Amino acid sequence: MTADFKRAALRLNIFENEEFDFQLIRSLGASCRGGATLGECIATARRIADGDIQGW
């Protein structure tokens, strides 16, 4: 990503990687539609090493 491009203004800062942080926010948003529970999203995010695409 270029320095001036931001995926989203809202950051949780759970990951230093902006894309990972954005995808976590997207997953949390899907929880209201039965995609996962909030707890599942957070528990899974804690197991992913920052920047590890294969782990994601």
Distance bins in CASP14 RR format, pairs under 12 A and 6 or more apart:
PFRMAT RR
TARGET T0000
AUTHOR 0000-0000-0000
RMODE 2
METHOD distances of the structure
MODEL  1
1 7 1 0 0 1 0 0 0 0 0 0 0
1 8 0 0 0 0 0 1 0 0 0 0 0
1 17 0 0 0 0 0 1 0 0 0 0 0
1 18 1 0 0 1 0 0 0 0 0 0 0
1 19 1 0 0 1 0 0 0 0 0 0 0
1 22 0 0 0 0 0 1 0 0 0 0 0
2 18 0 0 0 0 0 1 0 0 0 0 0
3 18 0 0 0 0 0 1 0 0 0 0 0
5 18 0 0 0 0 1 0 0 0 0 0 0
5 19 0 0 0 0 0 1 0 0 0 0 0
5 22 0 0 0 0 0 1 0 0 0 0 0
6 18 1 0 0 1 0 0 0 0 0 0 0
6 19 0 0 0 0 0 1 0 0 0 0 0
6 21 0 0 0 0 0 1 0 0 0 0 0
6 22 0 0 0 0 1 0 0 0 0 0 0
7 15 0 0 0 0 0 1 0 0 0 0 0
7 17 0 0 0 0 0 1 0 0 0 0 0
7 18 1 0 1 0 0 0 0 0 0 0 0
7 19 1 0 0 1 0 0 0 0 0 0 0
7 20 0 0 0 0 1 0 0 0 0 0 0
7 21 1 0 0 1 0 0 0 0 0 0 0
7 22 1 0 1 0 0 0 0 0 0 0 0
7 23 0 0 0 0 1 0 0 0 0 0 0
7 24 0 0 0 0 0 1 0 0 0 0 0
7 25 0 0 0 0 1 0 0 0 0 0 0
7 26 0 0 0 0 1 0 0 0 0 0 0
8 18 0 0 0 0 1 0 0 0 0 0 0
8 19 0 0 0 0 1 0 0 0 0 0 0
8 20 0 0 0 0 0 1 0 0 0 0 0
8 21 1 0 0 1 0 0 0 0 0 0 0
8 22 1 0 1 0 0 0 0 0 0 0 0
8 23 0 0 0 0 0 1 0 0 0 0 0
8 24 0 0 0 0 0 1 0 0 0 0 0
8 25 1 0 0 1 0 0 0 0 0 0 0
8 26 0 0 0 0 1 0 0 0 0 0 0
9 18 0 0 0 0 0 1 0 0 0 0 0
9 21 0 0 0 0 0 1 0 0 0 0 0
9 22 0 0 0 0 0 1 0 0 0 0 0
9 25 0 0 0 0 0 1 0 0 0 0 0
10 18 0 0 0 0 0 1 0 0 0 0 0
10 21 0 0 0 0 1 0 0 0 0 0 0
10 22 0 0 0 0 1 0 0 0 0 0 0
10 24 0 0 0 0 0 1 0 0 0 0 0
10 25 1 0 0 1 0 0 0 0 0 0 0
10 26 0 0 0 0 0 1 0 0 0 0 0
10 28 0 0 0 0 0 1 0 0 0 0 0
10 29 0 0 0 0 0 1 0 0 0 0 0
11 17 0 0 0 0 0 1 0 0 0 0 0
11 18 1 0 0 1 0 0 0 0 0 0 0
11 19 0 0 0 0 0 1 0 0 0 0 0
11 20 0 0 0 0 0 1 0 0 0 0 0
11 21 1 0 1 0 0 0 0 0 0 0 0
11 22 0 0 0 0 1 0 0 0 0 0 0
11 24 0 0 0 0 0 1 0 0 0 0 0
11 25 0 0 0 0 1 0 0 0 0 0 0
12 18 0 0 0 0 0 1 0 0 0 0 0
12 20 0 0 0 0 1 0 0 0 0 0 0
12 21 1 0 1 0 0 0 0 0 0 0 0
12 22 0 0 0 0 1 0 0 0 0 0 0
12 23 0 0 0 0 0 1 0 0 0 0 0
12 24 1 0 0 1 0 0 0 0 0 0 0
12 25 1 0 0 1 0 0 0 0 0 0 0
12 26 0 0 0 0 0 1 0 0 0 0 0
12 27 0 0 0 0 0 1 0 0 0 0 0
12 28 0 0 0 0 1 0 0 0 0 0 0
12 29 0 0 0 0 0 1 0 0 0 0 0
12 41 0 0 0 0 0 1 0 0 0 0 0
12 42 0 0 0 0 1 0 0 0 0 0 0
12 45 0 0 0 0 1 0 0 0 0 0 0
13 20 0 0 0 0 0 1 0 0 0 0 0
13 21 1 0 0 1 0 0 0 0 0 0 0
13 22 0 0 0 0 0 1 0 0 0 0 0
13 24 0 0 0 0 0 1 0 0 0 0 0
13 25 0 0 0 0 0 1 0 0 0 0 0
13 45 0 0 0 0 0 1 0 0 0 0 0
13 50 0 0 0 0 0 1 0 0 0 0 0
14 20 1 0 0 1 0 0 0 0 0 0 0
14 21 1 0 0 1 0 0 0 0 0 0 0
14 22 0 0 0 0 0 1 0 0 0 0 0
14 23 0 0 0 0 0 1 0 0 0 0 0
14 24 1 0 0 1 0 0 0 0 0 0 0
14 25 0 0 0 0 1 0 0 0 0 0 0
14 27 0 0 0 0 0 1 0 0 0 0 0
14 28 0 0 0 0 0 1 0 0 0 0 0
14 41 0 0 0 0 0 1 0 0 0 0 0
14 42 0 0 0 0 1 0 0 0 0 0 0
14 43 0 0 0 0 0 1 0 0 0 0 0
14 44 0 0 0 0 0 1 0 0 0 0 0
14 45 1 0 1 0 0 0 0 0 0 0 0
14 46 0 0 0 0 1 0 0 0 0 0 0
14 47 0 0 0 0 0 1 0 0 0 0 0
14 48 0 0 0 0 1 0 0 0 0 0 0
14 50 0 0 0 0 1 0 0 0 0 0 0
14 51 0 0 0 0 0 1 0 0 0 0 0
15 21 1 0 1 0 0 0 0 0 0 0 0
15 22 0 0 0 0 1 0 0 0 0 0 0
15 23 0 0 0 0 1 0 0 0 0 0 0
15 24 1 0 0 1 0 0 0 0 0 0 0
15 25 0 0 0 0 0 1 0 0 0 0 0
15 45 1 0 0 1 0 0 0 0 0 0 0
15 46 0 0 0 0 0 1 0 0 0 0 0
15 48 1 0 0 1 0 0 0 0 0 0 0
15 49 0 0 0 0 1 0 0 0 0 0 0
15 50 1 0 1 0 0 0 0 0 0 0 0
15 51 1 0 0 1 0 0 0 0 0 0 0
15 52 0 0 0 0 1 0 0 0 0 0 0
15 53 0 0 0 0 0 1 0 0 0 0 0
15 55 0 0 0 0 0 1 0 0 0 0 0
15 56 0 0 0 0 1 0 0 0 0 0 0
16 48 0 0 0 0 0 1 0 0 0 0 0
16 49 0 0 0 0 0 1 0 0 0 0 0
16 50 1 0 1 0 0 0 0 0 0 0 0
16 51 1 0 0 1 0 0 0 0 0 0 0
16 52 0 0 0 0 0 1 0 0 0 0 0
17 23 0 0 0 0 1 0 0 0 0 0 0
17 24 0 0 0 0 0 1 0 0 0 0 0
17 45 0 0 0 0 0 1 0 0 0 0 0
17 48 0 0 0 0 1 0 0 0 0 0 0
17 49 0 0 0 0 1 0 0 0 0 0 0
17 50 1 0 1 0 0 0 0 0 0 0 0
17 51 1 0 1 0 0 0 0 0 0 0 0
17 52 0 0 0 0 1 0 0 0 0 0 0
17 53 0 0 0 0 1 0 0 0 0 0 0
17 55 0 0 0 0 0 1 0 0 0 0 0
17 56 0 0 0 0 1 0 0 0 0 0 0
18 24 0 0 0 0 0 1 0 0 0 0 0
18 25 0 0 0 0 0 1 0 0 0 0 0
18 50 0 0 0 0 0 1 0 0 0 0 0
18 51 0 0 0 0 0 1 0 0 0 0 0
19 25 0 0 0 0 0 1 0 0 0 0 0
19 26 0 0 0 0 0 1 0 0 0 0 0
19 48 0 0 0 0 0 1 0 0 0 0 0
19 50 0 0 0 0 0 1 0 0 0 0 0
19 51 0 0 0 0 1 0 0 0 0 0 0
19 52 0 0 0 0 0 1 0 0 0 0 0
19 53 0 0 0 0 1 0 0 0 0 0 0
19 56 0 0 0 0 1 0 0 0 0 0 0
20 26 0 0 0 0 0 1 0 0 0 0 0
20 27 0 0 0 0 0 1 0 0 0 0 0
20 44 0 0 0 0 0 1 0 0 0 0 0
20 45 0 0 0 0 1 0 0 0 0 0 0
20 48 1 0 0 1 0 0 0 0 0 0 0
20 49 0 0 0 0 1 0 0 0 0 0 0
20 50 1 0 0 1 0 0 0 0 0 0 0
20 51 1 0 0 1 0 0 0 0 0 0 0
20 52 0 0 0 0 1 0 0 0 0 0 0
20 53 0 0 0 0 1 0 0 0 0 0 0
20 55 0 0 0 0 0 1 0 0 0 0 0
20 56 1 0 0 1 0 0 0 0 0 0 0
21 27 0 0 0 0 0 1 0 0 0 0 0
21 28 0 0 0 0 0 1 0 0 0 0 0
21 45 0 0 0 0 1 0 0 0 0 0 0
21 48 0 0 0 0 0 1 0 0 0 0 0
21 50 0 0 0 0 1 0 0 0 0 0 0
21 51 0 0 0 0 0 1 0 0 0 0 0
21 56 0 0 0 0 0 1 0 0 0 0 0
22 28 0 0 0 0 0 1 0 0 0 0 0
22 29 0 0 0 0 0 1 0 0 0 0 0
22 56 0 0 0 0 0 1 0 0 0 0 0
23 29 0 0 0 0 0 1 0 0 0 0 0
23 30 0 0 0 0 0 1 0 0 0 0 0
23 41 0 0 0 0 0 1 0 0 0 0 0
23 44 0 0 0 0 0 1 0 0 0 0 0
23 45 0 0 0 0 1 0 0 0 0 0 0
23 48 0 0 0 0 1 0 0 0 0 0 0
23 51 0 0 0 0 0 1 0 0 0 0 0
23 53 0 0 0 0 0 1 0 0 0 0 0
23 56 1 0 0 1 0 0 0 0 0 0 0
24 30 0 0 0 0 0 1 0 0 0 0 0
24 31 0 0 0 0 0 1 0 0 0 0 0
24 36 0 0 0 0 0 1 0 0 0 0 0
24 38 0 0 0 0 0 1 0 0 0 0 0
24 39 0 0 0 0 0 1 0 0 0 0 0
24 40 0 0 0 0 0 1 0 0 0 0 0
24 41 1 0 0 1 0 0 0 0 0 0 0
24 42 0 0 0 0 1 0 0 0 0 0 0
24 43 0 0 0 0 0 1 0 0 0 0 0
24 44 0 0 0 0 1 0 0 0 0 0 0
24 45 1 0 1 0 0 0 0 0 0 0 0
24 46 0 0 0 0 0 1 0 0 0 0 0
24 48 0 0 0 0 1 0 0 0 0 0 0
24 50 0 0 0 0 0 1 0 0 0 0 0
24 56 0 0 0 0 1 0 0 0 0 0 0
25 31 0 0 0 0 0 1 0 0 0 0 0
25 38 0 0 0 0 0 1 0 0 0 0 0
25 41 0 0 0 0 1 0 0 0 0 0 0
25 42 0 0 0 0 0 1 0 0 0 0 0
25 45 0 0 0 0 0 1 0 0 0 0 0
26 32 0 0 0 0 0 1 0 0 0 0 0
26 33 0 0 0 0 0 1 0 0 0 0 0
26 35 0 0 0 0 0 1 0 0 0 0 0
26 36 0 0 0 0 0 1 0 0 0 0 0
26 41 0 0 0 0 1 0 0 0 0 0 0
26 45 0 0 0 0 0 1 0 0 0 0 0
27 33 0 0 0 0 0 1 0 0 0 0 0
27 34 0 0 0 0 0 1 0 0 0 0 0
27 35 1 0 0 1 0 0 0 0 0 0 0
27 36 1 0 0 1 0 0 0 0 0 0 0
27 37 0 0 0 0 0 1 0 0 0 0 0
27 38 0 0 0 0 1 0 0 0 0 0 0
27 39 0 0 0 0 0 1 0 0 0 0 0
27 40 0 0 0 0 1 0 0 0 0 0 0
27 41 1 0 1 0 0 0 0 0 0 0 0
27 42 0 0 0 0 1 0 0 0 0 0 0
27 43 0 0 0 0 0 1 0 0 0 0 0
27 44 0 0 0 0 1 0 0 0 0 0 0
27 45 0 0 0 0 1 0 0 0 0 0 0
27 48 0 0 0 0 0 1 0 0 0 0 0
27 56 0 0 0 0 0 1 0 0 0 0 0
28 34 0 0 0 0 0 1 0 0 0 0 0
28 35 0 0 0 0 1 0 0 0 0 0 0
28 36 0 0 0 0 1 0 0 0 0 0 0
28 37 0 0 0 0 1 0 0 0 0 0 0
28 38 1 0 0 1 0 0 0 0 0 0 0
28 39 0 0 0 0 1 0 0 0 0 0 0
28 40 0 0 0 0 0 1 0 0 0 0 0
28 41 1 0 1 0 0 0 0 0 0 0 0
28 42 0 0 0 0 1 0 0 0 0 0 0
28 44 0 0 0 0 0 1 0 0 0 0 0
28 45 0 0 0 0 1 0 0 0 0 0 0
29 35 0 0 0 0 1 0 0 0 0 0 0
29 36 0 0 0 0 1 0 0 0 0 0 0
29 37 0 0 0 0 0 1 0 0 0 0 0
29 38 0 0 0 0 1 0 0 0 0 0 0
29 41 0 0 0 0 1 0 0 0 0 0 0
30 36 1 0 0 1 0 0 0 0 0 0 0
30 37 0 0 0 0 0 1 0 0 0 0 0
30 38 0 0 0 0 0 1 0 0 0 0 0
30 40 0 0 0 0 0 1 0 0 0 0 0
30 41 0 0 0 0 1 0 0 0 0 0 0
31 37 1 0 1 0 0 0 0 0 0 0 0
31 38 1 0 1 0 0 0 0 0 0 0 0
31 39 0 0 0 0 1 0 0 0 0 0 0
31 40 1 0 0 1 0 0 0 0 0 0 0
31 41 1 0 0 1 0 0 0 0 0 0 0
31 42 0 0 0 0 0 1 0 0 0 0 0
31 44 0 0 0 0 0 1 0 0 0 0 0
32 38 0 0 0 0 1 0 0 0 0 0 0
32 41 0 0 0 0 0 1 0 0 0 0 0
34 40 0 0 0 0 0 1 0 0 0 0 0
34 41 0 0 0 0 0 1 0 0 0 0 0
35 41 0 0 0 0 1 0 0 0 0 0 0
36 42 0 0 0 0 1 0 0 0 0 0 0
36 43 0 0 0 0 1 0 0 0 0 0 0
36 44 0 0 0 0 1 0 0 0 0 0 0
36 45 0 0 0 0 0 1 0 0 0 0 0
37 43 0 0 0 0 1 0 0 0 0 0 0
37 44 0 0 0 0 0 1 0 0 0 0 0
38 44 0 0 0 0 0 1 0 0 0 0 0
38 45 0 0 0 0 0 1 0 0 0 0 0
39 45 0 0 0 0 1 0 0 0 0 0 0
39 46 0 0 0 0 1 0 0 0 0 0 0
40 46 0 0 0 0 0 1 0 0 0 0 0
40 47 0 0 0 0 0 1 0 0 0 0 0
41 47 0 0 0 0 0 1 0 0 0 0 0
41 48 0 0 0 0 0 1 0 0 0 0 0
42 48 0 0 0 0 0 1 0 0 0 0 0
44 55 0 0 0 0 0 1 0 0 0 0 0
44 56 0 0 0 0 1 0 0 0 0 0 0
45 51 0 0 0 0 0 1 0 0 0 0 0
45 52 0 0 0 0 0 1 0 0 0 0 0
45 55 0 0 0 0 0 1 0 0 0 0 0
45 56 0 0 0 0 1 0 0 0 0 0 0
47 55 0 0 0 0 1 0 0 0 0 0 0
47 56 0 0 0 0 0 1 0 0 0 0 0
48 54 0 0 0 0 1 0 0 0 0 0 0
48 55 1 0 1 0 0 0 0 0 0 0 0
48 56 1 0 1 0 0 0 0 0 0 0 0
49 55 1 0 0 1 0 0 0 0 0 0 0
49 56 0 0 0 0 1 0 0 0 0 0 0
50 56 0 0 0 0 1 0 0 0 0 0 0
END
